[in-house]
Amino acid sequence: YDLTNAIRIMVEKKMKIDEVDAVISKAVGRPGTAIFGTLDLVGLDTGYHVMKNLYEAVKDDESRDVFIPVDFLTKMMENKWLGNKTKQGFYKKIRDDKGKTVKMVLDYNTMEYTPAGKPVFESLAAAKKKGEEGVGAMAKSLFNGNDAAADLIREYFCNNFIYAANRVPEICDNIVAVDNAMKWGYNHQLGPFELWDAVGVKDVVAVMKKLKKKVPKKIDEMLKAGCESFYVKKKDGLYCYDFSAKGYVKIEDNPKVILLPALKERKKVIKSNDSASLVDIGDGVACLEFHTKMNAVDDGLVEMIFAGCDIVEKDFAGMVVGNHAANFSAGANIFKILGACQSGQWDVLTKLSSEFQNANMRMKYLSKPVVTAPAGMALGGGCEMAMHGARCQPCGETYMGLVEVGVGVIPGGGGCKEIALRLTEGIPTGAIEGGLNLQQFYTKAFENIALAKVSTSAVEAMDLGYIRRTENISMNRDQQLWDAKQLVLGLSGVYKEPRPALIPVMGENFRGIIEAALYNMKEGKYISEYDVHVARKVAYILSGGDCAEGTYVTEQELLDLEREAFLSLCGEQKTQDRITHMLTTGKPLRN
């Protein structure tokens, strides 16, 4: 219904496909694929058959006609424009005369493709400015706007909300099930009743009446009873409105779901600053939660890692490092790094790198178990933090990688050291002395870093070496922190911190192998001269520096090489140009 509702409103209001996708997107808690990108992803044939099947199946549905496919969908089916699977659907990509990829969008009136634009709406721009306040604030702002985008959202929301209310208790017993189904099934940030609450139940009902829509009787009864929201928080927990009981009923807590905001409200915060908080999650386990923008690594976050480790070592059984954000951590705060580079604050950069390295090593060698719980993006510094726990409890959907070369630097928080250690730690004693060639291990480590390889799942992160294959994966994100906590408790009685590792390296021989590969790639114009320069730094670190093949180096020796290379690259103008370009465009610069 959500998708077909949007399509019909678009046709009625004579809007364009890319305009609808611009409006019904992240600003209202929808995934980046929005409406038509989602249909392209799923496949129009799937969506089309679901519409027709529903139309036949729901003969008593008051909104049954909305499931009749509009004419242009039928034409797309006849043309086999089914979306991503046929390289052509509501969108397609072509190459222009210069070989540049151009995104095209379907004009459903002419059934021809035109270049996709970047629609601009005043209400949408105003809503996005409230991004830090959350999806609810953005949706409310957009709903109350005064342009075509706001008109679209008002019609879309009102139809969705009425339909959702009418389906309870027909398809489920309560509103919580509807909200969870839309969040879990369609990746919506808020379910329809949560979104209705965020915009304001009374305000939405007033708009429904203004648009001459039939407000469900149960909603009028709810408001007359003085219940002006679907969810309310009370001292003993969260309550939801029950249409059958005509009042609020308590939502039973799931013992396997740990909600950090609820624990904070119950004054379970042990220590906190602007960047992170240490929260008591019960049974002698603490959770270190990040809350910077994009959970980026900054001074305050590093400070809390040290503080958290000190507190946990003294008073707790162990620590979980995780959060509820969409992304575990997007890496270092490159804006601050750029500022320090441009002002020549080398002491600040030196401290930043060394302190972050030391914080990660503190977690790794803590006498109590530390379990990291990455989910979403764990990039750069986020990946490095995730790799330095005693164990890792990743979410199934984890995008993990050491991506620093994209901004002209190398992993400076222990990533080079740890990937070298991870990929060589399973080698049997005596195998190297017996003639085992380390090239295959270090080539993989080099490619991970130099090509900025990012996993598309926790399983692939294991293949790349970012996560050990012995780790368990949390398929349910809501239970991930609980899973990590159980792992801490399981380890706590018998845990012993690891012994400092010695890492076998290839020395100058490895650099020679990489140099030959870089020469071929440079001559083939696959990489730039500066790409070669950065890659040589990576190779030097992984080789162990100036040593012979067969040498064993300590972790600290590789950390020192990392820090030296990081600072050296920060002083390069082309690195600063790459950081600036990333900050202004969100895309890497290949200079």
Order of alpha helices (4+ residues) and beta strands (2+ residues): alpha-alpha-alpha-alpha-alpha-beta-beta-beta-alpha-alpha-alpha-alpha-alpha-alpha-alpha-beta-beta-beta-alpha-beta-beta-beta-alpha-beta-alpha-alpha-beta-beta-alpha-beta-beta-alpha-alpha-alpha-alpha-beta-alpha-alpha-beta-alpha-alpha
